[in-house]
Amino acid sequence: MLQFVDRDTYKNAIINPERAFLLYVDNENKISLQADIELGGDPVNYRVELIDFELNSTKPTLLMTITD
């Protein structure tokens, strides 16, 4: 079940920011990973990585890999 939350609720709910991600569901119910948060860079800080990978909707999202 998808749940929509506002920005403040989202930011307060993140325990590990590297597990945060943005999904997009199109009108055919295809799911794609649009962005995630990574820790890195110089100086080390959190950054948003923009991507566009279609995900396998038959597998749990957190167990899925890009090669699935």
N, C-alpha and C positions, 0 to 999 in steps of 0.2 A: 504494500500500500504506500503510495506517495503521500508525503506530508509537506505542505508548504509553510515555511516559517519566515519571519522577517529577519533582517540582518543582525539585529542585536540578539535575538533568541539564538540564531545560528552561532554567532561568535561566542556566546556564553556556554553553549552546549559542547563545544569542541574540547575534548580532553587531550587528544594527540592531534595537532594540526596536520601532520603528515598523512592522516587517514581521512582528511576532508577532500571531497571531490564534487564536481559539478556534472550532473547527467542531463542529457537532452533526450526527450521522447518525442519522435515525430508522429505525424498523423496515421502512420501504419504501425504504430507501437514498436518501432525499432528504437533500441536504446543505444546511445553513444556517449562515451566519456569525453567531456569537453575540456576539463581542466582539473588539476590537482595541486596540492601545496607540497613543496619540498623544502628541506632545510639545506642550505649550502651557499656558495658564492664567497666573495671576498669584499667586505667583511661578511662573516657567516650571519645569515638572516633567513627568514622564511620568504619564499617567493612563489608566485603562482605560475605554473607551467600550463600553457594553452596547448591542447591536443585535440584530435578528433578521431577517435577509434570507435568503430561499432562493436558493441559487446554481445556476447552470447546470452540471450535472455533466459536460456534454460538452466543456467548455473547461478548460484548465489553470487552477488556482485563482489563481495569482499574476498571470495576465493578464486575469482576469475583472473586469468592472465591475458596479456595482449595477444598471445599466440593461440588462444582457445578458439 
